[in-house]
Amino acid sequence: MSQEPNNNTFEDYSAEDIRILDGLEAVRLRPGMYIGSTDQHGLHHLVYEIVYNSIDEAMAGYCDRTQVTIHKDNSVTVADNGRGIPVEIHPATNTSALEAVMTRLHAGAKFGGHTYTVSSGLHGVGASVVNALSSWLNVEVNRQGKVYRHEYQQGTPISDLKVIGDTDATGTTITFLADTEIFGDIDYDFDTICQRLKELAYLNKNLEISFKDERIDQEATFYFEGGIASLVRRFNRNRQVLHYQPIYLSGAVDSTIVEVAVQYNDGFTESTLSFANCVNTIDGGTHLTGFRSALTRVLNDYSRKNKLLKDTEPNLTGDDVRDGLTAIISVKLAEPQFEGQTKAKLGNPELKAQVEGVVADGLSLHLEQHPDEAKAIIEKCLIAAKAREAARKARDLIFKRSGFEAATLPGKLASCSESDPRECELYLVEGDSAGGSAKQGRDRRFQAILPLRGKILNVEKARKDKVFEHEEIRAIITALGAGVGDQLDFSRLRYHRIIIMTDADVDGSHIRTLLLTFFYRNMVELISQGHLFIAQPPLYCIRAGKQRFWTYSEKEKDAKLKELKGNKSELQRYKGLGEMSAEQLWETTMNPASRTLLKVEIKDAMTADHIFHMLMGSEVPPRKSFIQAHAKSVRNLDI
């Protein structure tokens, strides 16, 4: 409904209405702009930002030990043995350099390009943001023989910088208590923080990172002399490798440091992670492009030179040389340029040539010096080439040879009338029965339904040609319209929300895991760009008289039954989607106004890769150990 114009509009809106946020006030008012969110993820980000300062010292060669402690009162201490934040008076602020770093956005040694050639974190705003979002924060600096201390509350100094003692040590110790006004309950997760610190230790060899949680009396220490080569070995620890030691390549080009570790296994999937200044670039970027280009070129050159490829045979493709590949690419550069909303793709154009040069030179030399390893790798690639040709023929059943023109859509696909992919969603539904209910209950304008018959192929244990020959997988690829492998083009994606909807039983969980494995191994960008979701159908329907309540967990069910105590109620457990009518399925699971969707995200690529291989790979002992370790935490088991 429109409103009549107010004749006093201009008089009511004056310069006095413009609010200027001073210092760190903007951070407290809009914390999500700086740390992403104020949930547990944002809370953990505070810890990481202080740790990143220690990492910067380590990357500069001045720190080899960092200690992180969560105290019983939920305060956190991060201590390092770096040079210590400078305490001298800063000419531009007329305060100590320490106070400038802790209270001013974009104040820090990272901007001058002299102290830190490369850095991680929020590029100079990390420490001040943490200070602003803390109830209190204390800094102790060991520097030039003295111990200095400065105290803050909600980002504001409450004392002068003091000398509190003498010392022979150097370094910085920061202790802070996250502000409950910002974050509500303070609840750090030991395992999540532990995993990130472990990752940082892998990416910075010879740096010791200790972590202690006094709340639960747990601690861990990480130190990897081999750095990313140790990480590759960890990835492949339950796999049959073609060469015992990972191939480690490194070099410096201008101010960029390039590190690459490579090891092949006998599997069919590629596990490649890329990092820029210790940030996981999930969507790759120019550094990954440079690595892949060099890998393909060097292996082809070696194969031709040593007659492992016949003159009549075509070159190996990128897919061929990445079959069974585990690789880590880590670059450290002065001014990283990240692309996309998630900042998960590196865009610096110079990185492609820099990484390509380091990898090409190093890998060529390694293959010449280790001919047995080279032969094993090339033979693996040649087998992959034969499988690729068979897979190409299978893909031709999905896409025509010319360009990316989609073949006829699957007959069982119930498409939607909306033509804008951004408004469309595709439900991947378990079984024809549930598919029928979904087709009847959906909103035909923007919701499409693709019923899947049975369990799809486990792609973790299958060659690519077998993957693309599988009928249900072909149907999924065809329906999505974006292609797969080297034909992948997300600009042609027909649905921007792909929703997995399976039964709430063991078979449903297995089908969901198989689908997640397929997308992770073949269309990971679908996940990282936020297109993949999991529907949450209800577990129970509680009827009390004429009222009906849907509950989605055991906890919700128990709470509702307790609330209805005294009223006669009936409880129905739903094991399958097919047990619900079309109207019930719409009301509980498909109506955007009332449904619950879980967005699939990759917050830890290393853990994701490990879990998919452990759960879906060929090695049984690791999977058995995992099941035994987590058996007591299983909920809603249907047997």
C-alpha angles and dihedrals in degrees: 000000000000123000130223112255115262111233090206094057097113094042091051093050112063141143089278089067092060109095118205113204110216126210114323096350089099090056093055092045095049107020093158090068089063107032102021099242144001095237125096090290091059091044091056089047089066090059093046093050092058091044089052089062088059090046090054089055089049093049088050089054099249104101131054102163133054127174125197121191131181108201127211091257089056093253114136130218124199115186130177138174096231126124095287125243109286114258100191120116112277111225095217097051102026087225131099115287086239092059091047091053092048099044108028127073114232093015115131148092090271093079099056095061090219107084096037117029088184131015142174134212127049095337100252102333099079102094095040092049092051089049092050093050096047128091086220137352132191127195127198119187126193105203139142093358096307137098112224126193132194127177131204140183119205089341097310123112112245096182141028121262104273136194106227102173152332127276144172091210131089130210147082130272119192123184121184141167114215112236114254088205086068104031105025109210113023107226119160118189112224096203095050094050091042091056093051093048090049090052091051090051091053091050093049108047118209091022114123114212117187123192127190129178109197092186093069100018095242129136141172137185126205128198125155119184089186095049113192091002087063088050092054090050089052091052091052099040092110095038134083105250126206094216125026100223122050115242106249119199127179140164145150123239114185102314095334121105115206125195125176131175122189134183130164126217133186094256129105102234132082120232107190125157125185129198136188116196089342092306114125107238097204093181093047119223140191094328091056091045090053092049094050093046092052094045093053094044096047095048091048092048091049092047092051094044093051096040093244087128117051119232090244094052121091122243121273112262129225090260090053095054094045096054106120091000124150112189141162121200116191123178128180115198140166102242114020115196112204123197132210134026094286094049087227099130128069114224106181103130094205091061094073094063094038095053093039091054095049093046096044094050096043098042094046090054093046094052092049090051095044107041094165092057090045092052092050091050094047092048089053089051092049091053088050090051091057091048090047092056090052089047090051090057089050091049090052086068087061102038131026119246094248112078120307099315107153120236122230110308117250112278093229092055112108100202128196133242098235112100099195107091090206089066097043131091132189122210115208100204129193112238137352094268095058089038090058092051091047092050091052096043101042130100099253091203096073109357122088125188128211113182114207121211113222125320120333122232118285098244092192090074101032135088116243093251090056090048094055093043090060109107099217093046090050089052092052093048092047093048093050092049097204098105125227139251113002088353094060111131115165092190085076096051107134096202126037093197117053110185124194109210116183138154120279094244139086095277091048091051091049093050090048091051092048090052093047090050091052093050094043093051099039109023106022091152087066087066100039092049091054101249101123124083140168120223118228110215116189121265097207142026115205117197119197110175108304092341123097126197127190119208125190103196141028089254093054091047094051092046092050093047089050090050091051094048109144093026117098107248138176123215124208123185116210114211097165138036089226089067089069125079120237090258093051093047091052093046096048108028114014108036106100089212095059110015128102119225126186113214112221109231136174105221093158115028094185093054092044092054091047094049095047092050093044095049099037105024130096099258110097104187096064091048091049091050091050092051092048092048094050101034094105093054095056115120132193093012111183114202 
